[in-house]
């Protein structure tokens, strides 16, 4: 019964990530509700959902053809940030991480809530941008954002897109594709650290990975048929409820 629950949670996370983002706000609490310690739950969740990030990256790879120079700068920055965040999580300890869980979930829910306004603001910001920035310098804020991604991850896409949108002069469509690659780099780097941490609940991770892939495939087919904005707000409300539960707990 427990594995059916996490399979359903991972499937839902895959659908949500494909359509609106924020699937971690569903899958991570499901793991902790089964009694898995918070750090192990976070580690397992990161490892299990990596295939979903790969799928999103491959789906938009055609938009990266003329961004190779950026990739050379930003992928290492994102990977190093993800590694640092993962190591920070493992060094944090169970008690401290448990104490800040509600704040992390609340932050993730708020980031998800402001995702669309941020995109609209970035579009307006770029319309009035007249000076091209030195792109290499963007590696630093990308690395900082990826540290958060390696540590917890939910809401990382919003942070990276904001960094890219403010710093680079390009269409949001292309920057969104770049964001997918960088989020994948940060998460896969963190997952590599977690593979050797001894904290991955492997059976749960395997079940979740398959379920998340299936959910992502379904989400891709449902794209255009479901309103992603409505789904996003459903996930935001779930995140706020979960955060309130952890605060009370």
SEPA-454888 format. One record per atom (N, C-alpha, C): x, y, z; residue in one letter; atom name. Coordinates in Angstrom, 2 decimals. Layout:
BEGIN
     east    north       up  fimar  sekol
        X        Y        Z      A     CA
...
// end
This chain:
BEGIN
     east    north       up  fimar  sekol
     0.83    -1.21     0.00      X      N
     0.00     0.00     0.00      X     CA
     0.86     1.26     0.00      X      C
     1.97     1.22     0.76      X      N
     2.86     2.37     0.82      X     CA
     3.44     2.69    -0.54      X      C
     3.84     1.65    -1.27      X      N
     4.46     1.86    -2.57      X     CA
     3.45     2.31    -3.62      X      C
     2.21     1.92    -3.45      X      N
     1.15     2.41    -4.33      X     CA
     0.99     3.93    -4.14      X      C
     1.07     4.37    -2.88      X      N
     0.94     5.79    -2.56      X     CA
     2.06     6.61    -3.22      X      C
     3.31     6.15    -3.08      X      N
     4.41     6.93    -3.65      X     CA
     4.41     6.84    -5.18      X      C
     3.91     5.72    -5.73      X      N
     3.80     5.61    -7.18      X     CA
     2.80     6.64    -7.70      X      C
     1.66     6.76    -7.02      X      N
     0.65     7.72    -7.42      X     CA
     1.17     9.15    -7.27      X      C
     1.90     9.40    -6.16      X      N
     2.45    10.74    -5.93      X     CA
     3.46    11.11    -7.00      X      C
     4.33    10.15    -7.37      X      N
     5.34    10.41    -8.40      X     CA
     4.69    10.60    -9.76      X      C
     3.64     9.81   -10.03      X      N
     2.91     9.96   -11.29      X     CA
     2.31    11.36   -11.39      X      C
     1.67    11.79   -10.29      X      N
     1.10    13.14   -10.25      X     CA
     2.18    14.19   -10.40      X      C
     3.33    13.97    -9.77      X      N
     4.44    14.92    -9.88      X     CA
     4.93    15.02   -11.32      X      C
     4.98    13.88   -12.02      X      N
     5.40    13.88   -13.41      X     CA
     4.44    14.66   -14.29      X      C
     3.13    14.48   -14.06      X      N
     2.12    15.22   -14.82      X     CA
     2.25    16.72   -14.54      X      C
     2.34    17.06   -13.27      X      N
     2.40    18.47   -12.87      X     CA
     3.67    19.14   -13.41      X      C
     4.80    18.45   -13.34      X      N
     6.05    19.03   -13.83      X     CA
     5.98    19.27   -15.34      X      C
     5.32    18.37   -16.06      X      N
     5.21    18.52   -17.51      X     CA
     4.31    19.70   -17.89      X      C
     3.32    19.98   -17.06      X      N
     2.33    21.01   -17.40      X     CA
     2.58    22.36   -16.74      X      C
     2.99    22.33   -15.48      X      N
     3.06    23.60   -14.75      X     CA
     4.28    23.74   -13.86      X      C
     4.90    22.64   -13.45      X      N
     6.01    22.68   -12.51      X     CA
     5.54    22.57   -11.07      X      C
     6.45    22.21   -10.17      X      N
     6.10    22.12    -8.76      X     CA
     5.77    20.73    -8.28      X      C
     6.12    19.71    -9.07      X      N
     5.79    18.34    -8.69      X     CA
     6.41    17.89    -7.39      X      C
     7.55    18.47    -7.03      X      N
     8.21    18.11    -5.77      X     CA
     7.31    18.37    -4.56      X      C
     6.42    19.35    -4.68      X      N
     5.51    19.66    -3.57      X     CA
     4.49    18.55    -3.35      X      C
     4.41    17.61    -4.28      X      N
     3.53    16.45    -4.12      X     CA
     4.34    15.22    -3.70      X      C
     5.45    14.98    -4.38      X      N
     6.20    13.73    -4.15      X     CA
     7.00    13.73    -2.85      X      C
     7.61    14.87    -2.49      X      N
     8.40    14.90    -1.25      X     CA
     7.56    14.67     0.00      X      C
     6.43    15.37     0.19      X      N
     5.61    15.11     1.37      X     CA
     5.10    13.67     1.44      X      C
     4.82    13.07     0.27      X      N
     4.35    11.68     0.26      X     CA
     5.39    10.75     0.86      X      C
     6.65    11.00     0.58      X      N
     7.72    10.17     1.13      X     CA
     7.84    10.34     2.64      X      C
     7.74    11.58     3.11      X      N
     7.86    11.81     4.55      X     CA
     6.66    11.25     5.31      X      C
     5.48    11.27     4.67      X      N
     4.30    10.73     5.33      X     CA
     4.40     9.22     5.53      X      C
     5.24     8.57     4.75      X      N
     5.44     7.13     4.89      X     CA
     6.48     6.81     5.97      X      C
     7.00     7.85     6.61      X      N
     7.95     7.62     7.69      X     CA
     9.41     7.68     7.27      X      C
     9.67     8.02     6.01      X      N
    11.05     8.15     5.56      X     CA
    11.61     9.46     6.12      X      C
    12.78     9.43     6.77      X      N
    13.36    10.66     7.33      X     CA
    13.49    11.74     6.27      X      C
    13.31    13.01     6.66      X      N
    13.28    14.11     5.67      X     CA
    14.47    14.18     4.74      X      C
    15.70    14.03     5.26      X      N
    16.87    14.11     4.38      X     CA
    16.85    12.97     3.37      X      C
    16.56    11.76     3.83      X      N
    16.49    10.60     2.93      X     CA
    15.36    10.78     1.92      X      C
    14.24    11.36     2.36      X      N
    13.12    11.61     1.45      X     CA
    13.51    12.60     0.37      X      C
    14.21    13.65     0.74      X      N
    14.65    14.66    -0.22      X     CA
    15.65    14.07    -1.21      X      C
    16.59    13.28    -0.69      X      N
    17.60    12.62    -1.53      X     CA
    16.93    11.67    -2.52      X      C
    16.02    10.85    -2.01      X      N
    15.32     9.88    -2.86      X     CA
    14.49    10.58    -3.92      X      C
    13.83    11.65    -3.52      X      N
    12.99    12.41    -4.46      X     CA
    13.83    13.00    -5.59      X      C
    14.97    13.57    -5.26      X      N
    15.84    14.17    -6.28      X     CA
    16.31    13.12    -7.29      X      C
    16.76    11.98    -6.79      X      N
    17.24    10.90    -7.66      X     CA
    16.10    10.39    -8.55      X      C
    14.93    10.21    -7.96      X      N
    13.80     9.61    -8.68      X     CA
    13.27    10.50    -9.79      X      C
    13.30    11.82    -9.59      X      N
    12.69    12.73   -10.56      X     CA
    13.64    13.21   -11.65      X      C
    14.92    12.79   -11.59      X      N
    15.89    13.21   -12.60      X     CA
    15.48    12.85   -14.03      X      C
    14.92    11.64   -14.28      X      N
    14.51    11.33   -15.66      X     CA
    13.51    12.34   -16.23      X      C
    12.67    12.88   -15.37      X      N
    11.70    13.88   -15.83      X     CA
    12.38    15.14   -16.33      X      C
    13.44    15.57   -15.64      X      N
    14.18    16.75   -16.08      X     CA
    14.87    16.48   -17.42      X      C
    15.35    15.25   -17.59      X      N
    15.98    14.89   -18.86      X     CA
    14.97    14.98   -20.00      X      C
    13.77    14.49   -19.76      X      N
    12.73    14.54   -20.79      X     CA
    12.41    15.96   -21.20      X      C
    12.30    16.86   -20.21      X      N
    12.00    18.26   -20.51      X     CA
    13.14    18.90   -21.31      X      C
    14.37    18.52   -20.99      X      N
    15.53    19.06   -21.70      X     CA
    15.54    18.61   -23.16      X      C
    15.32    17.33   -23.38      X      N
    15.34    16.79   -24.75      X     CA
    14.21    17.38   -25.59      X      C
    13.08    17.65   -24.96      X      N
    11.93    18.17   -25.69      X     CA
    12.20    19.56   -26.27      X      C
    13.13    20.32   -25.67      X      N
    13.38    21.68   -26.12      X     CA
    14.80    21.87   -26.66      X      C
    15.47    20.76   -27.00      X      N
    16.87    20.85   -27.41      X     CA
    17.06    21.64   -28.71      X      C
    16.02    21.69   -29.56      X      N
    16.15    22.42   -30.82      X     CA
    16.32    23.92   -30.61      X      C
    15.95    24.39   -29.41      X      N
    16.07    25.82   -29.11      X     CA
    17.45    26.19   -28.57      X      C
    18.32    25.18   -28.47      X      N
    19.64    25.41   -27.89      X     CA
    20.75    25.49   -28.93      X      C
    20.38    25.30   -30.20      X      N
    21.38    25.20   -31.26      X     CA
    22.31    26.41   -31.31      X      C
    21.78    27.61   -31.11      X      N
    22.61    28.81   -31.20      X     CA
    22.98    29.37   -29.81      X      C
    22.92    28.51   -28.79      X      N
    23.26    28.94   -27.43      X     CA
    24.44    28.14   -26.87      X      C
    25.26    27.60   -27.77      X      N
    26.35    26.71   -27.33      X     CA
    27.35    27.42   -26.42      X      C
    27.64    28.69   -26.71      X      N
    28.60    29.41   -25.87      X     CA
    28.06    29.56   -24.44      X      C
    26.77    29.85   -24.34      X      N
    26.15    29.95   -23.02      X     CA
    26.22    28.61   -22.28      X      C
    25.97    27.54   -23.01      X      N
    26.00    26.22   -22.39      X     CA
    27.38    25.90   -21.81      X      C
    28.43    26.31   -22.54      X      N
    29.78    26.08   -22.05      X     CA
    30.04    26.81   -20.73      X      C
    29.44    27.99   -20.56      X      N
    29.61    28.75   -19.32      X     CA
    28.70    28.25   -18.21      X      C
    27.43    28.03   -18.54      X      N
    26.42    27.87   -17.49      X     CA
    26.22    26.44   -16.99      X      C
    26.44    25.44   -17.85      X      N
    26.27    24.06   -17.38      X     CA
    27.26    23.72   -16.27      X      C
    28.56    24.04   -16.41      X      N
    29.47    23.79   -15.28      X     CA
    29.07    24.55   -14.02      X      C
    28.60    25.79   -14.19      X      N
    28.18    26.58   -13.02      X     CA
    27.00    25.92   -12.33      X      C
    26.02    25.47   -13.12      X      N
    24.84    24.82   -12.54      X     CA
    25.22    23.50   -11.87      X      C
    26.10    22.74   -12.52      X      N
    26.52    21.46   -11.96      X     CA
    27.28    21.65   -10.65      X      C
    28.19    22.62   -10.62      X      N
    28.94    22.89    -9.39      X     CA
    28.02    23.37    -8.28      X      C
    27.04    24.20    -8.63      X      N
    26.06    24.65    -7.64      X     CA
    25.25    23.49    -7.10      X      C
    24.81    22.59    -7.99      X      N
    24.06    21.42    -7.56      X     CA
    24.87    20.53    -6.64      X      C
    26.14    20.34    -6.97      X      N
    27.04    19.55    -6.11      X     CA
    27.16    20.19    -4.73      X      C
    27.37    21.51    -4.71      X      N
    27.52    22.22    -3.43      X     CA
    26.25    22.11    -2.59      X      C
    25.09    22.28    -3.24      X      N
    23.83    22.18    -2.51      X     CA
    23.61    20.79    -1.94      X      C
    23.96    19.76    -2.72      X      N
    23.80    18.38    -2.25      X     CA
    24.70    18.11    -1.05      X      C
    25.95    18.55    -1.14      X      N
    26.87    18.35    -0.01      X     CA
    26.40    19.12     1.22      X      C
    25.86    20.33     1.00      X      N
    25.34    21.12     2.11      X     CA
    24.18    20.39     2.79      X      C
    23.31    19.77     1.99      X      N
    22.20    19.01     2.57      X     CA
    22.71    17.87     3.44      X      C
    23.69    17.13     2.93      X      N
    24.21    15.98     3.68      X     CA
    24.93    16.41     4.95      X      C
    25.51    17.62     4.93      X      N
    26.22    18.12     6.11      X     CA
    25.28    18.81     7.10      X      C
    24.09    19.18     6.63      X      N
    23.15    19.92     7.48      X     CA
    22.71    19.11     8.68      X      C
    22.41    17.84     8.45      X      N
    21.91    17.02     9.55      X     CA
    20.39    16.98     9.57      X      C
    19.86    15.90    10.10      X      N
    18.43    15.66    10.07      X     CA
    17.64    16.70    10.86      X      C
    18.14    17.08    12.04      X      N
    17.38    17.98    12.90      X     CA
    17.20    19.35    12.27      X      C
    18.28    19.93    11.74      X      N
    18.19    21.27    11.15      X     CA
    17.32    21.24     9.89      X      C
    17.52    20.22     9.05      X      N
    16.73    20.15     7.82      X     CA
    15.24    19.99     8.14      X      C
    14.94    19.17     9.16      X      N
    13.54    19.00     9.57      X     CA
    12.94    20.32    10.03      X      C
    13.76    21.11    10.72      X      N
    13.28    22.39    11.23      X     CA
    12.96    23.39    10.13      X      C
    13.70    23.32     9.02      X      N
    13.49    24.31     7.97      X     CA
    12.60    23.79     6.84      X      C
    12.14    22.54     6.92      X      N
    11.27    21.97     5.88      X     CA
    10.06    22.87     5.59      X      C
     9.30    23.29     6.62      X      N
     8.12    24.11     6.29      X     CA
     8.47    25.40     5.58      X      C
     9.62    26.00     5.92      X      N
    10.04    27.23     5.25      X     CA
    10.42    26.96     3.80      X      C
    11.09    25.82     3.55      X      N
    11.46    25.46     2.18      X     CA
    10.22    25.21     1.32      X      C
     9.25    24.50     1.89      X      N
     8.02    24.20     1.15      X     CA
     7.23    25.49     0.90      X      C
     7.18    26.36     1.90      X      N
     6.50    27.64     1.73      X     CA
     7.18    28.47     0.65      X      C
     8.51    28.50     0.66      X      N
     9.26    29.24    -0.36      X     CA
     8.96    28.67    -1.75      X      C
     8.96    27.33    -1.85      X      N
     8.69    26.69    -3.14      X     CA
     7.29    27.03    -3.64      X      C
     6.30    27.02    -2.74      X      N
     4.92    27.35    -3.13      X     CA
     4.83    28.80    -3.61      X      C
     5.52    29.69    -2.92      X      N
     5.49    31.10    -3.31      X     CA
     6.19    31.32    -4.65      X      C
     7.31    30.61    -4.86      X      N
     8.01    30.72    -6.14      X     CA
     7.12    30.24    -7.28      X      C
     6.40    29.16    -7.02      X      N
     5.49    28.64    -8.04      X     CA
     4.36    29.64    -8.32      X      C
     3.90    30.30    -7.27      X      N
     2.80    31.26    -7.41      X     CA
     3.22    32.47    -8.25      X      C
     4.48    32.89    -8.13      X      N
     4.93    34.09    -8.85      X     CA
     5.55    33.74   -10.20      X      C
     5.53    32.45   -10.57      X      N
     6.18    32.04   -11.82      X     CA
     5.67    32.78   -13.04      X      C
     4.34    32.82   -13.23      X      N
     3.78    33.51   -14.40      X     CA
     3.98    35.01   -14.34      X      C
     3.73    35.68   -13.19      X      N
     4.04    37.12   -13.13      X     CA
     5.49    37.43   -13.42      X      C
     6.40    36.53   -12.99      X      N
     7.82    36.74   -13.27      X     CA
     8.07    36.70   -14.78      X      C
     7.45    35.73   -15.46      X      N
     7.62    35.63   -16.91      X     CA
     7.12    36.91   -17.62      X      C
     5.96    37.41   -17.18      X      N
     5.41    38.62   -17.80      X     CA
     6.30    39.82   -17.52      X      C
     6.82    39.90   -16.29      X      N
     7.70    41.00   -15.94      X     CA
     8.99    40.94   -16.74      X      C
     9.51    39.71   -16.93      X      N
    10.75    39.57   -17.69      X     CA
    10.54    39.98   -19.14      X      C
     9.38    39.65   -19.70      X      N
     9.10    40.05   -21.07      X     CA
     9.08    41.57   -21.19      X      C
     8.45    42.23   -20.22      X      N
     8.41    43.69   -20.21      X     CA
     9.80    44.26   -19.97      X      C
    10.55    43.64   -19.06      X      N
    11.90    44.10   -18.73      X     CA
    12.79    44.03   -19.96      X      C
    12.67    42.92   -20.71      X      N
    13.53    42.75   -21.87      X     CA
    13.17    43.71   -23.00      X      C
    11.89    44.07   -23.10      X      N
    11.48    45.01   -24.14      X     CA
    12.20    46.35   -23.99      X      C
    12.49    46.70   -22.73      X      N
    13.13    47.99   -22.51      X     CA
    14.63    47.89   -22.29      X      C
    15.18    46.70   -22.43      X      N
    16.60    46.52   -22.18      X     CA
    17.41    46.94   -23.40      X      C
    18.36    47.80   -23.19      X      N
    19.11    48.33   -24.33      X     CA
    20.58    47.94   -24.31      X      C
    21.06    47.44   -23.20      X      N
    22.48    47.12   -23.07      X     CA
    22.66    45.62   -22.88      X      C
    23.50    45.04   -23.72      X      N
    23.78    43.62   -23.60      X     CA
    24.77    43.40   -22.45      X      C
    24.49    42.41   -21.62      X      N
    25.35    42.12   -20.48      X     CA
    26.47    41.15   -20.89      X      C
    27.53    41.13   -20.11      X      N
    28.59    40.15   -20.34      X     CA
    28.09    38.81   -19.83      X      C
    27.87    37.89   -20.76      X      N
    27.18    36.65   -20.43      X     CA
    27.96    35.76   -19.47      X      C
    29.27    35.83   -19.52      X      N
    30.07    34.97   -18.64      X     CA
    29.78    35.26   -17.17      X      C
    29.47    36.51   -16.85      X      N
    29.23    36.89   -15.46      X     CA
    27.96    36.27   -14.90      X      C
    27.08    35.82   -15.79      X      N
    25.82    35.22   -15.35      X     CA
    26.07    33.86   -14.69      X      C
    27.23    33.28   -14.91      X      N
    27.56    31.98   -14.31      X     CA
    27.45    32.03   -12.79      X      C
    27.81    33.15   -12.20      X      N
    27.81    33.26   -10.74      X     CA
    26.40    33.16   -10.16      X      C
    25.43    33.99   -10.61      X      N
    24.07    33.82   -10.07      X     CA
    23.44    32.48   -10.43      X      C
    23.81    31.90   -11.59      X      N
    23.32    30.56   -11.94      X     CA
    23.81    29.54   -10.93      X      C
    25.07    29.65   -10.54      X      N
    25.63    28.73    -9.54      X     CA
    24.94    28.90    -8.19      X      C
    24.67    30.14    -7.79      X      N
    23.99    30.38    -6.52      X     CA
    22.59    29.78    -6.52      X      C
    21.86    29.96    -7.62      X      N
    20.52    29.39    -7.73      X     CA
    20.58    27.87    -7.67      X      C
    21.61    27.30    -8.28      X      N
    21.74    25.84    -8.34      X     CA
    22.10    25.25    -6.98      X      C
    22.72    26.04    -6.11      X      N
    22.98    25.56    -4.75      X     CA
    21.66    25.26    -4.06      X      C
    20.71    26.18    -4.22      X      N
    19.37    25.93    -3.68      X     CA
    18.76    24.69    -4.32      X      C
    18.96    24.55    -5.64      X      N
    18.41    23.39    -6.34      X     CA
    18.97    22.08    -5.84      X      C
    20.25    22.04    -5.56      X      N
    20.85    20.83    -5.03      X     CA
    20.42    20.53    -3.62      X      C
    20.07    21.59    -2.88      X      N
    19.67    21.43    -1.48      X     CA
    18.23    20.96    -1.35      X      C
    17.32    21.57    -2.14      X      N
    15.91    21.18    -2.05      X     CA
    15.28    21.03    -3.43      X      C
    15.36    22.05    -4.26      X      N
    14.99    21.89    -5.66      X     CA
    13.67    22.47    -6.10      X      C
    12.64    22.39    -5.28      X      N
    11.32    22.89    -5.71      X     CA
    11.38    24.40    -5.93      X      C
    10.95    24.84    -7.11      X      N
    10.98    26.27    -7.43      X     CA
    12.26    26.71    -8.10      X      C
    13.19    25.78    -8.32      X      N
    14.47    26.14    -8.93      X     CA
    14.28    26.76   -10.31      X      C
    13.35    26.22   -11.10      X      N
    13.15    26.71   -12.47      X     CA
    12.79    28.19   -12.50      X      C
    11.96    28.63   -11.54      X      N
    11.57    30.04   -11.49      X     CA
    12.78    30.92   -11.21      X      C
    13.62    30.48   -10.28      X      N
    14.79    31.28    -9.91      X     CA
    15.75    31.39   -11.10      X      C
    16.04    30.26   -11.76      X      N
    16.97    30.28   -12.89      X     CA
    16.43    31.13   -14.04      X      C
    15.14    30.99   -14.33      X      N
    14.56    31.78   -15.41      X     CA
    14.64    33.27   -15.10      X      C
    14.43    33.64   -13.85      X      N
    14.53    35.04   -13.47      X     CA
    15.96    35.55   -13.66      X      C
    16.94    34.75   -13.26      X      N
    18.34    35.13   -13.42      X     CA
    18.67    35.33   -14.90      X      C
    18.26    34.38   -15.73      X      N
    18.55    34.47   -17.16      X     CA
    17.82    35.63   -17.82      X      C
    16.55    35.82   -17.44      X      N
    15.75    36.87   -18.06      X     CA
    16.27    38.26   -17.75      X      C
    16.74    38.45   -16.52      X      N
    17.26    39.76   -16.12      X     CA
    18.63    40.02   -16.75      X      C
    19.41    38.96   -16.92      X      N
    20.81    39.12   -17.29      X     CA
    21.09    39.02   -18.79      X      C
    20.22    38.34   -19.54      X      N
    20.49    38.08   -20.94      X     CA
    19.44    38.74   -21.84      X      C
    19.87    39.12   -23.00      X      N
    18.96    39.72   -23.98      X     CA
    18.60    38.66   -25.02      X      C
    17.45    38.04   -24.86      X      N
    17.02    36.99   -25.77      X     CA
    15.54    36.72   -25.53      X      C
    14.94    35.91   -26.41      X      N
    13.53    35.59   -26.24      X     CA
    13.33    34.67   -25.04      X      C
    12.18    34.81   -24.39      X      N
    11.89    33.96   -23.24      X     CA
    11.76    32.50   -23.64      X      C
    11.37    32.23   -24.87      X      N
    11.25    30.85   -25.34      X     CA
    12.61    30.17   -25.31      X      C
    13.62    30.85   -25.82      X      N
    14.97    30.28   -25.83      X     CA
    15.56    30.22   -24.43      X      C
    15.28    31.23   -23.62      X      N
    15.79    31.21   -22.25      X     CA
    15.11    30.12   -21.42      X      C
    13.86    29.83   -21.73      X      N
    13.17    28.76   -21.02      X     CA
    13.81    27.41   -21.34      X      C
    14.21    27.22   -22.60      X      N
    14.92    25.98   -22.97      X     CA
    16.26    25.89   -22.26      X      C
    16.96    27.02   -22.17      X      N
    18.23    27.06   -21.46      X     CA
    18.02    26.74   -19.98      X      C
    16.95    27.25   -19.43      X      N
    16.60    26.98   -18.03      X     CA
    16.43    25.48   -17.79      X      C
    15.79    24.78   -18.73      X      N
    15.57    23.34   -18.57      X     CA
    16.90    22.61   -18.46      X      C
    17.85    22.98   -19.31      X      N
    19.17    22.33   -19.30      X     CA
    19.87    22.58   -17.97      X      C
    19.82    23.81   -17.50      X      N
    20.53    24.15   -16.27      X     CA
    19.90    23.51   -15.05      X      C
    18.57    23.43   -15.02      X      N
    17.89    22.74   -13.91      X     CA
    18.26    21.26   -13.92      X      C
    18.33    20.67   -15.12      X      N
    18.73    19.26   -15.22      X     CA
    20.16    19.08   -14.75      X      C
    21.06    19.98   -15.15      X      N
    22.47    19.87   -14.75      X     CA
    22.61    19.95   -13.23      X      C
    21.89    20.88   -12.62      X      N
    21.96    21.02   -11.16      X     CA
    21.42    19.78   -10.46      X      C
    20.30    19.26   -10.95      X      N
    19.68    18.11   -10.31      X     CA
    20.47    16.82   -10.53      X      C
    21.02    16.62   -11.72      X      N
    21.78    15.41   -11.98      X     CA
    23.09    15.43   -11.19      X      C
    23.68    16.61   -11.02      X      N
    24.90    16.72   -10.22      X     CA
    24.61    16.38    -8.76      X      C
    23.49    16.90    -8.24      X      N
    23.09    16.58    -6.87      X     CA
    22.80    15.08    -6.74      X      C
    22.15    14.52    -7.75      X      N
    21.80    13.10    -7.70      X     CA
    23.04    12.22    -7.67      X      C
    24.10    12.62    -8.39      X      N
    25.34    11.85    -8.37      X     CA
    25.92    11.79    -6.95      X      C
    25.88    12.93    -6.25      X      N
    26.34    12.94    -4.86      X     CA
    25.47    12.04    -4.00      X      C
    24.15    12.13    -4.19      X      N
    23.22    11.36    -3.37      X     CA
    23.33     9.86    -3.61      X      C
    23.75     9.45    -4.83      X      N
    23.87     8.03    -5.14      X     CA
    24.83     7.33    -4.18      X      C
    25.83     8.07    -3.70      X      N
    26.85     7.49    -2.83      X     CA
    26.69     7.92    -1.37      X      C
    25.53     8.48    -1.05      X      N
    25.30     8.98     0.31      X     CA
    24.80     7.91     1.26      X      C
    24.30     6.82     0.71      X      N
    23.73     5.77     1.56      X     CA
    22.33     6.12     2.06      X      C
    21.75     7.21     1.56      X      N
    20.45     7.66     2.04      X     CA
    19.32     7.45     1.02      X      C
    19.65     6.96    -0.17      X      N
    18.61     6.73    -1.17      X     CA
    17.82     5.48    -0.82      X      C
    16.50     5.60    -0.77      X      N
    15.63     4.45    -0.59      X     CA
    15.37     3.91    -2.00      X      C
    16.15     2.90    -2.39      X      N
    16.24     2.52    -3.79      X     CA
    14.94     1.99    -4.37      X      C
    14.22     1.18    -3.64      X      N
    12.98     0.64    -4.17      X     CA
    11.98     1.77    -4.43      X      C
    11.89     2.68    -3.48      X      N
    11.00     3.83    -3.64      X     CA
    11.45     4.69    -4.83      X      C
    12.77     4.89    -4.97      X      N
    13.29     5.71    -6.07      X     CA
    12.97     5.08    -7.42      X      C
    13.12     3.76    -7.51      X      N
    12.85     3.06    -8.77      X     CA
    11.37     3.16    -9.16      X      C
    10.51     2.94    -8.18      X      N
     9.06     3.04    -8.44      X     CA
     8.69     4.45    -8.86      X      C
     9.25     5.43    -8.16      X      N
     8.93     6.83    -8.46      X     CA
     9.45     7.24    -9.83      X      C
    10.64     6.76   -10.20      X      N
    11.22     7.14   -11.49      X     CA
    10.34     6.67   -12.64      X      C
     9.88     5.41   -12.56      X      N
     9.01     4.88   -13.61      X     CA
     7.68     5.64   -13.63      X      C
     7.12     5.86   -12.45      X      N
     5.83     6.55   -12.36      X     CA
     5.93     7.99   -12.86      X      C
     7.03     8.66   -12.52      X      N
     7.22    10.05   -12.95      X     CA
     7.37    10.13   -14.46      X      C
     8.06     9.15   -15.06      X      N
     8.20     9.11   -16.51      X     CA
     6.84     8.94   -17.18      X      C
     6.03     8.02   -16.65      X      N
     4.69     7.81   -17.20      X     CA
     3.83     9.06   -17.03      X      C
     3.94     9.68   -15.85      X      N
     3.19    10.91   -15.61      X     CA
     3.63    12.03   -16.54      X      C
     4.94    12.12   -16.78      X      N
     5.44    13.14   -17.69      X     CA
     4.95    12.92   -19.11      X      C
     4.90    11.64   -19.53      X      N
     4.39    11.34   -20.87      X     CA
     2.92    11.74   -21.00      X      C
     2.14    11.43   -19.96      X      N
     0.73    11.82   -19.99      X     CA
     0.59    13.33   -19.97      X      C
     1.41    13.98   -19.15      X      N
     1.36    15.44   -19.09      X     CA
     1.66    16.08   -20.44      X      C
     2.62    15.48   -21.17      X      N
     2.93    15.99   -22.50      X     CA
     1.74    15.88   -23.45      X      C
     0.99    14.80   -23.34      X      N
    -0.18    14.61   -24.20      X     CA
    -1.33    15.53   -23.80      X      C
    -1.38    15.87   -22.51      X      N
    -2.46    16.73   -22.02      X     CA
    -2.17    18.21   -22.22      X      C
    -0.93    18.52   -22.62      X      N
    -0.56    19.92   -22.84      X     CA
    -1.48    20.53   -23.88      X      C
    -2.06    21.65   -23.54      X      N
    -3.00    22.33   -24.42      X     CA
    -4.45    21.96   -24.14      X      C
    -4.65    20.87   -23.40      X      N
    -6.01    20.44   -23.07      X     CA
    -6.39    20.85   -21.65      X      C
    -5.38    20.96   -20.78      X      N
    -5.61    21.41   -19.41      X     CA
    -5.03    22.81   -19.25      X      C
    -5.64    23.59   -18.39      X      N
    -5.15    24.94   -18.13      X     CA
    -4.00    24.87   -17.12      X      C
    -2.75    25.12   -17.57      X      N
    -1.61    25.01   -16.65      X     CA
    -1.68    26.01   -15.50      X      C
    -2.33    27.16   -15.73      X      N
    -2.43    28.16   -14.67      X     CA
    -3.29    27.63   -13.52      X      C
    -4.41    26.98   -13.87      X      N
    -5.27    26.40   -12.83      X     CA
    -4.52    25.30   -12.08      X      C
    -3.82    24.45   -12.83      X      N
    -3.06    23.37   -12.21      X     CA
    -1.98    23.93   -11.29      X      C
    -1.33    24.99   -11.75      X      N
    -0.27    25.62   -10.95      X     CA
    -0.83    26.09    -9.60      X      C
    -2.01    26.72    -9.63      X      N
    -2.58    27.22    -8.38      X     CA
    -3.07    26.09    -7.49      X      C
    -3.49    24.98    -8.08      X      N
    -3.84    23.80    -7.27      X     CA
    -2.60    23.32    -6.51      X      C
    -1.46    23.27    -7.21      X      N
    -0.21    22.83    -6.57      X     CA
     0.24    23.83    -5.52      X      C
     0.07    25.13    -5.80      X      N
     0.41    26.16    -4.82      X     CA
    -0.39    25.95    -3.53      X      C
    -1.69    25.71    -3.68      X      N
    -2.55    25.49    -2.51      X     CA
    -2.11    24.24    -1.75      X      C
    -1.78    23.19    -2.51      X      N
    -1.28    21.97    -1.86      X     CA
    -0.02    22.28    -1.07      X      C
     0.89    23.06    -1.68      X      N
     2.13    23.43    -1.00      X     CA
     1.88    24.22     0.27      X      C
     0.95    25.16     0.22      X      N
     0.65    25.96     1.41      X     CA
     0.04    25.09     2.52      X      C
    -0.83    24.14     2.13      X      N
    -1.42    23.24     3.12      X     CA
    -0.35    22.36     3.75      X      C
     0.54    21.82     2.92      X      N
     1.62    20.98     3.42      X     CA
     2.56    21.77     4.34      X      C
     2.88    23.01     3.94      X      N
     3.73    23.86     4.78      X     CA
     3.08    24.11     6.12      X      C
     1.76    24.40     6.11      X      N
     1.03    24.62     7.36      X     CA
     1.07    23.37     8.23      X      C
     0.95    22.19     7.59      X      N
     0.99    20.93     8.34      X     CA
     2.34    20.78     9.05      X      C
     3.43    21.06     8.33      X      N
     4.76    20.92     8.93      X     CA
     5.00    21.98    10.01      X      C
     4.48    23.18     9.82      X      N
     4.60    24.21    10.87      X     CA
     3.91    23.76    12.14      X      C
     2.71    23.22    11.99      X      N
     1.96    22.76    13.17      X     CA
     2.61    21.54    13.81      X      C
     3.18    20.69    12.95      X      N
     3.82    19.48    13.46      X     CA
     5.08    19.80    14.25      X      C
// end
